[in-house]
Amino acid sequence: QSSDQQQLAALLTHQKRDTAYFEHAFLANYLDIALVHGADLMFKSGKLWLKTLSGLQPIHGVLRYLDDKSCDPLELEPVSSGCAGMLQGIRQGQLFCANPPGSALLESGVLLPFMADACQFLLAEPLQLASVNALWCGESDALNRIQQQPHHYCIQHIASDRQYVLQQLNDEALAACWQQVEQQPHAYIAREMLPLSQLPCRTINGSSESQAGALRLFSLLDHQHTVSVLPGALGRTACDPLILQTELLQGFNQQFNAKDVWVLAEKAHSSSLLQSANNTITLSRQAGLLSSRVADHLFWLGRYNERLNLICRALRAALPLLSGDDPVQGQHDARALLQFCLQANGADPNPDASVELLLEPLFSDSNPQGLVAVLKNLLFNAQSVREYFGEDTWYVLDRLQSAVYSWPIKPDWQQPALLLRTLDEIILLQTAIYGINSETMTRSHSLRFMDLGQHLERALQTCGLLHSVFCQTSASTSLLEALLRMADTLLTYRRRYHSALHPVPIIDLLLLDDSTPRSVGYQCTVLLHQIKKLPPQQLSGGSSMQQGNESQLANELLAILQQTDPQQLFDQLQQPALELSHLLLQLQLRLRQLSDSITLSYFSHIDTHNQWQRF
């Protein structure tokens, strides 16, 4: 790391599905460098930038854990997880890469047939450690030798992962292999199969067995161009020796074991980059840089968690209506809540659908607007930032996933007791997620963006719920009571009014009252409070500040609510007036604009000040 503390270094890794993600996160934390994905980076003005909440921060050094072909989708593999322009930055010397692209040339084995001759020609000495016997198929003599003894060799394409262990092929497959090789002999090499050592290994069940073993050594080239072989090695074992004969083990990662190997010394020698516990350490309460990608995932984690919670609450309020004294009215009331459940995740309204048709897709795996789809999106965002959550959070998320998938394939809607217990468990687990994160996460921007997503989603969906209940159907007393139960405000209403359910105080309670934790007014108050604590936006040049309109939109939302008279939203017969529908739609529009503004300012980093002009 440079002496300039403003210069950033990063470890570039794959997305969350990479099996080595935990190791990469641990290593990045140990080296005190940023763990980044390709989506975290932007190449601009000849430099590589990290997208953070405060704007674009220049990256000066990268430790690459991506394959060569996956580093730059602009110049190499179009569908990859790298950053477009990264190779240009390395070529121009604007970006230092500790392990620059090009090592795949050695990994491919294309130089193996010429290693001994190259060493003799360049260094005037033989190889100190004999290399594996390899042949280039582009030479006719070598190709003839391979075809005469095919069971001794493994053929590999030098520019792809395609390879063939010839002794495993039948006659038909072997003929097809030779046909491909003869069409492009210069693109293939053959490596001789070696007899591997056998090592005693302990299995999962505690027994011992003999497995084939191989060691992989590593060397480093320092700044003085001195090569040093690292002590120790990577040991790999497998029951099938043929697995270890191939260099490309991506497809066999479940069939071999890999462990660190080292030589024991008389006395333990420890080396660490961490400061000693005996040294004086400077206290710090800084949370470090938060990348825009991480903030984006946390924001949508809060949104999807709240969306799942509201859908489950609406479903829990709707099911008892189906088994009431008046089946017709119960079906009518339940339909309004079930329509909200589907529309909350983007489904189109279907007022003519029966209750059965509305209930069926809610728990279908194939329905992109169902409850399972919301859960999958929630888990995707959580897994994408898993290093930010503790063990308790993952325990609750695992139980939440099990609870959702425990829903019966063919539920009995007329006997909702079992279904209601499942919904109670889902809602309880989601409440646990809120509580654990609020009690354990540092009061930094990571928690703030998850909080923003939660309150924005609650305000947006509450407006949609009120619109479904009051503007798309005639609200009965049972439906109004279910609405208050869903928002946990029935007792609050009875303490305040001691009367039958009335639409005007319900709208005041759930829409305008900023002292009710589930009202739209309360959510907008929290949104404004959190937005004021967001970091200012700084352009990549560092000279000017770019202010978004998030505060303006949040203030407009509060102003609209504060200027609204709930009595004017209903006519003399206490039926919803047209103004109520306009108000709810206007609030939804402003909330979506607020979400878009946060995305543009903090996640996308699109320069809106430099747009194309129409001539």
N, C-alpha and C positions, 0 to 999 in steps of 0.2 A: 504494500500500500504506500502511496506517495506521502511525502511529508506534508503536503497540502491536505488538510483534513476535509476540504470540500470535494476532493476528487474521490469518486466512488468506484468501487470494484464490485463485481457481481458474479454469481455462479448461475450459469444458464442451464436450466433443466427442462425435462419434458413436462407434460401436463400431469394432473393428479393421478392418472392411471398407471404411471410408471412405477414398477415394483421397487425401484431404488429411490423413490421420492423421499422416504424418511431419512435415508442416508445422506441425500443431498441437503435436506433441511438441517440435519445435525451438523454437517460439515460447514455449511454457510454460517450457521450460528457460531461454530467454533472458530472459524477464521474471521468472524465479524465482518462479513460482506453480505450484500443483498442476495436473496434467493429470488431469481426472476424467471419468468416464462417469456416466450416470444411475444405474447400479447402485452407484456409490461414495457416493451421497448419500441422506440421510434427512431428511424434514421432521418435526420434533417440537417441541412446546412453542413453536410460532410461529417457529422458527428453522430454518435449513438447516444440516445437520451432515454432516461428512465422516467416514465409517466408517474408522477406523484401527485398528492393532493395540492401541493403548493405550486405545481407546474412541472415543467420539464427540467430534469437534473442531468447534467452530462455524466456519462460513464466512461472512464478512462481505461479500465481493465476488465477482462472477462475470463473466467475459468469455465471452459465449455464442457458440458456433459451431454451434448447432442452429437449424433452422427454427422459426418462431414456433409452428406447430402441433405441433411435436415436443417442446416444452419441458416440458409438464405433462400426463401421461396422465390425470390426474384431471379436469381441466377442458377439455382440448382433445382431441387425437387419442388414443384409448384405447390403441392399439398404437403406442407410440413409445418412444424411448430417453431420455426426460427423467426428471425427478424429480417425483413427485406432491406437490403443495403448494407448488411453487416460485412460482407466480403469487401465491398468498396472501402469501408472505413478501415479495415485491416490493411488493404493494399496501400492506401494513402498514408498510413502511419498515424492516423487519428485515433486508432483504437489498439490497445495492446491486448493480445490474446495469449494467455499462458500456454495453451495447447492449440495453436492455430490449425484451421482445416488443412488437410494434407496427409494426416496420419493414416487416413483410410487407404492411401497408396501402399503403405507398409502392411496394414492389416489385411489387405486383399491378397497378399502373397505373390504379387506380380514380380517382385524382385528376388524371390527365393531361388529360382533357377540360376540366377547370375550372381548370387551373393559371394560365392568363393572366388570367382574370377574378378569381380569388382574389388574385393578386398586386396587381392594380389596386385591388381593394376594400380589402385589408388594409394595403397599403403605399403606395397612391396613386401607383404607378409601374408601368411595364411590366416584363416580364421582361428582365433584362440579357442572358440567353442564351435564344434562342428554343427552345421545347420542340417535340417532335415533334407533328405534327398528329394529334389523337385525337378520337374521337366517342363519345358515350354512346348505346348502342342503345336506352335507355329513352326517348329523344326521337324521335318519329315522323319528323320531318324528317331527322334524322341517319340513321335506319335506311333511309329511302328513298334517301338519297344513297349509302349503302354498297351497297345492292342494285343501284343503277344502274352503279356502277363497282367491282365486287367484286375485280377483279385488282389494285386499288391498296391493299388493306387486309389486315391480319391481325386476326382476331377472337379475343378472349381472354375466358375466364370469370374473373370477378374473385375468386372464392373457391376456385378449384382450379387444377390445372396444365393444364386442358383448353384448347387453342387450335387455331386453324385458319388456315393460310396459304391463302387462297381461290384463288389462282391455281394451286395444286397439286391442287385437287379436281376430279374429274370431275362430270358433271351429276348423277349419283345422289347422290354424297357432298355436293355443294353443296346439293341439295334437303333432305337430312337435316340439314345444318348450319342452314339457314334455319328449319327446323321447330323445332329446339331453341332458336334465338334468339328466335323469335316466341312461344314458350311462356313464356319468362322474359327479356324484352328488357332489364329493369333490371339483370340479372346479367352483362351482356356489354358490353365496350368494343371499339372498333376503332381500330387504329393504322395510320397510313399507312406504306406500304413506302418506304424511302428508298434512293436510289442511294448505294452505299458506295464509299469510296476503294479503290484497288488498290495493294497494297504488294508489293515484291519480297521473296520468302521463300526460304530455303534448305531443301531437303527432307532427309530422312534419308540418301539416297544421295549427297548433295553437290551436286545440281543446283539450279538456281534456277527459280522459277516465280512467277507473279503470283497473289496471293490477295486476297480481300476483307478489309478491316480495319476495326476499330471500336475506339474508346477509351472507357473507363469511368472517370469522375472520381469522387472521394470528397470529402466535406466532414465536418467535425467541429464539434460544439457543445460548448464548454468550460464550466467551472463558472461563468463570468461571462455565460453565454448569448450568447457571441460566436461567430459562424459563421466558420470559416476553411476555404478550399479547400486540400486537401493538394497539394503539388507532385507532379508525375508522374501516372501513371494506370496502369490495367490494360489492356494491349493484347490484342485477340483477333483472330485471323486464321482463315479457313476457305476452302476451295476453293469451297464453295457459299455464295453470299451470303445465301441464305434462312436459313441456320443462325444467322447473327448478327442477323437481324431479330427474333428472338424473345428475350424476356427470360428465359424459363425454359429453361435450357440443360442441365438435369440429364440429359435423355435423349440429349444430343449430346456428352457429355464425351469421346468417343473421336474426334470428327470436327472439333474445332477446337483451336487452340493458344492458350494464354494466357501472356503474359510481362509483366514489369514494364517500364514505359516512364518514362524520365526525361529531363530537359533537361540537356545537358552545360554545365558552367560552365568558366571559364578555369582554375580551380584546383579540385582535388578537395576536397570537403568531407565529412568523416566525422563521424558522430555515433553514439554507442553508449551503451547503458545499462550495459555492462560496465565494471568498474573498470580504470583504466589500469595497464599493467604497471609504470609508474614509481611508483605509489602503494604505501604500506604496506598490506599485507593481513593480516587476522587469520587465523591458521591454524585449520583445523577438520577434525575427523575424524568428524563426524556425517553419517550417511547420509540424513538427512531423514525426513519422514513416509512411511510405507509404508501405502497404503490397503488396506483389507480385501479389496477385489476383486483387487488385484494379488497379495496374499498367497495368496488362494484359488486363483488361476490357477497360481502357482508351486507350491503344495502339490500340486495335481492334475497338474501337469506332471511332478513327481517320481514320483507314483504311476503315471501312465500309462507313463512311460518304463521304470520298473521292471517293470510288468506285461508290456509288450512284450518286455522282455529275458528274463523268466522263461518266457514262452510260447515264444520262439524257442529258448531253451536246452532246454526239454522236448521240442520238436519235433526238435531236433538230436540229442537222446539217443534218441528213439523211432525215427527212420528206420533206423538200422543194425540194429535188432532185427528189422525186417521182412525183411531179406535174410540172416538167420542160418542156421545148420545145421538148426535145428528150427523150421519155419514155423509150426506150431501154437502152440508156446510163445512164439515171437516175436510173433505176432499178439496173444496174450493179454497179454504184457508191454507191448507198445506201446499197447494199448487203455487201460491205466491212465494212461499219460502223456498220451495224446490227450484223454482225458476231463478231465484237469486243464487242458489248454490251453483247452478251451471253457468249463469252469466258472470259470476265472480271470477271465473277463469277463462272468460273470453267466448263462451258459447252464445249463439244467436238466440234471442227470445222466441219461444214457441208456445203462445198462449193457448193453443188448441190441444196440446199434448195432454194425455191422461197422466195421472199420478204414477202409474206403473212405468210408463215410458220415460218419465222424468227420473225415477229412482234407479232404473236399470243401469244407465251409463255412468252413474256417479262412482261406482266402485269397479268399473271395467278397466282392465289393464290397457286395452287398446284405445280408450277414449282420451284424446289429448286435453279435454276439458274436465276430466273427472278428478276424483280425490287422489287416486294413485299417481296421476300425472303431477299434481301439486307436490306430493311427497317426494317424487323423484327429482323435481327441480330443487326442492329444499335440500335434499341430500347431496345433489350435485354441487350446489354452492357451498355447503358445509365442508365437503371433501376437498374442494378446491382451495380452502384456507384452513386445512385441518391443524396446522401448527399453531393456530391461534386459540384452540380450545383444549381444555383439560380432559382428564379421563372421565369425570362425572358427566360432562356434556355428551361425550360419545356413548356412554352407557345409556343415557336417556334417549339419545337418537336411535340407538339399536332397539330399545324397547318400543319406541314410537313406530319404527318400521314394522316390527312384529305385530303390534296392535292393529295397524292399518291392514296388513295382509291376513289377519285373522278374521276379517269380515266374511260371513258365510257366502258361498257361491250363489245359493238360492235362498235369500233371507225370507222369513215370514213376516211381512209388514204388518199383519194384523196382530202379531204377538211380539211387540217391540221391546220386551224386557231385556232380552239378551243383547239386542242391538244397542239399546240405550246404555248398557254397562260398557260395551266396547267404546261407544262415543265418549262416555265419561272418562275412560282411561286415556283416550287420545287427547282430550282437552286437558286432563291433569298433567300428562307428560309434556304437553306444550307449555303449560304454565310453569312446569319445572325448568324448562329450557330458559324461559324469561328470567326466572329467579336465580338460576345458577350463574348465568352470564352477568346479570346485574350485580351479583355478590362477589364474583371472582375476577371479572375482566377489569383491567385498568381503565380509569376514566380518561381514555384517549380517543383519538379519532376512529379507531376500529369499533369501539362500542357505540360511538356517536352515529356512525353511518348505519349500523344495524338498528339503532333506535329510530333514526330517520325513516328507514324503510318500514319499520313496524307501524309507526304513527301515521305515515302517509297512506299506507295500505288500509289501515283501520278507518281513517277519515274517508277515503275513496269508496270503500265497500259499504260503510255505514250510509253514505249518501245513496248508493245504489240500492241498499236494502229499504230505506225509507221510500225511495221512488217506486220500488216493486210493491210495497204494502199500501201506500196511499194513492199513488197515481196510476197504477195499472190494474187495480182491483178495488172492490168495495170492502173496507176493513171492518170485520165484525169484532165483537167484544173479545171472543176467544183468540182471534188473530192479534189484536192489540196486546192481550196478556202474554201471548207467546213471544211477541216482539220485545216486551219488557223483560221477560225471563231470559231471552237470548242475550240481552245486554246487561244482565244482572242488576237491573234498576227497578224491579217490581216493588221491592220493599221501600226503596227511596220514594217512589211515586205515592205509595199508600201513606207513608209518614207525612208527606207534604200536603196531600189533598184530601185524604179520608173520604173519597167519593168514588163513584163508578169511573171507569176508564173513559177519558176524554181526549180527543185527538190533539187539541191545542197544547195542553201541558206535556203531552208525550213528545210532540215536536220540539217544544222548548227544552225538554229534558235531554233528548238524544241529539239535537242539532245545535242549539244555541247556548246551553248552560256550560260555561267553561269550568265549572266545579265538578262536573260528572266525568269520571275517568274514561267512559266510553262514548262521550259525545263528540261531535265533529268540532265544536268550539274548543274543547280541551286539546284535541289532537293538533289543531292549528296553533294554539298557544305554545305547545311543546315544540312544534316544528320551527316556529320563529325563534324560540330560545336556543335550539340546537344549531340552527343556521347561522346565528350571530357568532357562534363559536368556531365555525369552519375557518380554515386558514385562507388568507388572501391569495388570489391567483396571480402568479408572476409569469410573464412571458419568457421564452427561452433566452432572450437576450439579457434578461435580468434588470432592465432599466425601467420598464413601465409595468404598472399593475393592471391586471385585467379583472374587472369586477363583474360578476354575473348578476342576474336579476332575481336571485333566489329570495333575498330579503324583501324585495318589492312585491313579489308574488305572495309571500307569506303574509305581509302586511295587508295586501288587498283581500286575502281570504278572511282575515280577522275583521277588516272594515266592513265587508259584506255582511258577515254574521252580526256584528254589533249594530248595524243600521237596519236590521230586519226586525219587524214587528210580527210576532207569531200570530196575532189575531188577524192580520191582513192576509194570511196564507189560507184561510178557510172562509167560506161564505156564511150567510146567516143560518143555514141549515147544517153547519159544521161539516160540510163537504169540502174536500180539497179544491182550492182555487187554482187557476192556471199559473198564478205566481209561484206556487209551491214547486210545481214541476220545473219552471224556469230557473228557480233558485237552486234546486238540487243539480240540474244539468250544468248550470254555470259553475257551481262549486266543483263538480267533477272535472270540468274543463280546466279550471285553474289548477287543480291538484295534478292533473296529467302534465300540464305545462311546467309545473314545479319539478316534477320528476324528470322531464326532458331537460330542464335547465341544469339540474344537478348533474345529469349524465354528461351534458356538453362541457360543463365547467370543470368537473373533477374526474371523469372517467375517459372521455374521448379525446380531450385536448384539441378540439378543432378550432383553428384560428378563424373566428367569425369576423375579425376586423380586416381580413384580407381576402375578400371575395372577388370573383370575376365580375367585371362590369359589362353591362349590355351596351353595345355600341349602336 
